């Protein structure tokens, strides 16, 4: 295990569970000494005046509940609490990420946030982010914009309360929308279209600045650009001051140059080392140079130097605290246990590494922040007037899903594999031996018998050779965290297939369903091409296999990767090559991985592209959308995975190859094998390991090929298809031992590993015989959560369904709100005999059910009664081991034709903190029932509900007890 992995495990094993104290809006008292997030010995660490300080630090990190903004105030010894949580319940795409800045007044934070999965989708990288303004005093958040660029410089705050947001327009980012935000007014005041790729925007006292075509430019009122200066190199950071112009840090080779533009002149302020000189904004329009730069030769107004040997994520408003790293327990657990879904009990648990600048003291704390912070759901809670369900067919955008295999279909459930199963499938697939037979009706899918590479025979790699296993494993780690089923499912569960942007609303159109814009990437490899309705790349059987079977998905995804290699290799106008182009070397797949994500433009289409062809600009390491001073992905910390959008896709894949995900707790091992490095592969001293030989930032930058000039602010000023690259480069001597080869764990005849279940499978059958009051002359009715219980795919033997279960969605009934409520409805192959539904608990709206989230489940049994007959029944509900945690689930029992109605409120949780739950039956009570009786459960909570607590619908049993007393609500069965 590498040193970085060991450091992570050390953190994970030392979690403190004491809650941090949220700072009230008034004058708080000093924090308790036991507060784990506060600076220890604040008098010595911060200086004697800390209690009277107004300094504050705001930063953020994401988990399954949303993107959290965290605040630490010096008057609380920099104890941490949650300021606000930002999310959009319409986007069921897993954990969140984001970027945040603080306005010069210190009163507002501006955040751009999105699901992490968006970083893998080129359209969403360009325009898939949401933006909100957060009041730092109250935590109140307001959505201000959607459809924004996911880049390290977005958002950008200025010396006052003005902030700038960017949206990249066009496949090659050849245009930019620049949005101006008045943070105090919580709104966008104008949008300007800039006819160039525009990066590192900076509001300043005299206007708005940024970098375009390698130049420092000023933006006019219409979006026109005026060049004002030429920086010393590609710009890593740019920030305005209140009165002293604009500061920047440019990268010159392996050096970093801090410069200031003022009064028409660009002057050098300081020189440092690349990656060790950062420019950060502070309150009042001041800036700080953070790093190992020498002392400034002269004083520069509104600019200070803060020394640090480490890269940092944020600096406090007055510079008294540096946040070097911040990560959530869920984010680190996703690396440590890649196939386990985010545990909502971990939400709010954070690790921060900080440095007090007064003393230089560093500390790392793991703590629970206060969970009851203001929450923003960017999805409007009340839908506009809508047509009834009967008229939906006229609007295909919301009535006809684009993706070929539908969600929430009990006939289509994917099994969540464990990490070793995925590695097994990859190791065998790359060598063409993934021929394990799947029986007919595998996973109750209705498919005939097949084998993964019988259904998807491995394509030949042009020029001979095979795909190194680590290449495919790195892709799967980045794309889906090794998941085939929905991120809600754990290994051993079945569930909905993992589908990217099924509803077509991830580009910011969060108040509509827009099926034509859906991505339709399925499963562990995010297979997209051929997975839309009407596409004929795959047969229907192949589409279903891609959706439900992780091994079939690996086989199909592998062919897509090989096809990208082959496209590049067989290019009629000239083969693009890396090094000696031998596919046995991992580094030589950099181009194919690049094309796997953002595509390849063949010369056959050059006539439609101004004669240009090659690999697109988005993932070129030279693209100024990525910080030119960035370190290697995951080389220094797993926390890089919190913001994957800050690296080009192929760099991320190579990072997951060098630094595999982990599995196991508290003792962690790598989830898949590292490659076999060459004897002359580079050494990385800080982690005591070798790493891959990777291309430099400007390896794919040539004036003669793609109009790209290395070491300039925007190396491809054409901002068009002219930036596409093709050619031949060498950055490593592979035959000379500078490259790595695959290392396989499983041989060609290795058996498929068994799934390592997180929760034990319970196939016990409910008969009611354990009920001492049962009337043995009458039949017990068990109502399953699907009409046909034979579709249950967990492998348990199930009895026929003795009743009907119905879920009604949306409010009012019959409106298009039903379609929106389906977004946050999920099936799991868990619960009784292997099927249940779950959603989340939402607050009412003006006293009515939440329109776009309302769900009501109704169990109607076929009671063993004659017409008009009534009898007492013990009603018993099955609570699943996971998927239900609502503490106040109110079940309504209706007695049928007499109009009687009763309630029983249960805590659906079946586990304890740190201890898995278990399946169990609980009595709802004994009631006099007749034909037509029902049990109802809805997901409407109270005003404190925030859409994060699970509520489950599982099986219901009705045990006849004749005239006996029976059991009470909450009695265990």
Beta strands, then each sheet from edge to edge (+ up, - down):
strand 1: 56-63
strand 2: 66-73
strand 3: 79-87
strand 4: 96-102
strand 5: 108-115
strand 6: 129-135
strand 7: 141-148
strand 8: 156-157
strand 9: 162-169
strand 10: 175-182
strand 11: 187-194
strand 12: 198-204
strand 13: 207-212
strand 14: 215-219
strand 15: 225-229
strand 16: 234-240
strand 17: 246-252
strand 18: 255-262
strand 19: 265-273
strand 20: 277-281
strand 21: 287-291
strand 22: 303-307
strand 23: 314-315
strand 24: 321-328
strand 25: 349-356
strand 26: 362-368
strand 27: 374-377
strand 28: 414-415
strand 29: 437-438
strand 30: 450-451
strand 31: 494-495
strand 32: 499-500
strand 33: 521-522
strand 34: 577-578
strand 35: 600-601
strand 36: 614-615
strand 37: 662-663
strand 38: 669-670
strand 39: 683-684
strand 40: 689-690
strand 41: 728-729
strand 42: 781-783
strand 43: 803-809
strand 44: 826-828
strand 45: 836-840
strand 46: 855-861
strand 47: 870-879
strand 48: 889-894
strand 49: 901-906
strand 50: 920-930
strand 51: 934-938
strand 52: 950-953
strand 53: 956-962
sheet 1: 1+ 2- 3+ 27+
sheet 2: 4+ 5- 6+ 7-
sheet 3: 8+ 9- 10+ 11-
sheet 4: 12+ 13- 14+ 15-
sheet 5: 16+ 17- 18+ 19-
sheet 6: 20+ 21- 22-
sheet 7: 23+ 24- 25+ 26-
sheet 8: 28+ 31-
sheet 9: 29+ 30-
sheet 10: 32+ 33-
sheet 11: 34+ 41+
sheet 12: 35+ 36-
sheet 13: 37+ 38-
sheet 14: 39+ 40-
sheet 15: 42+ 53- 47+ 50-
sheet 16: 43+ 46- 51+ 48- 49+
sheet 17: 44+ 45- 52+
end
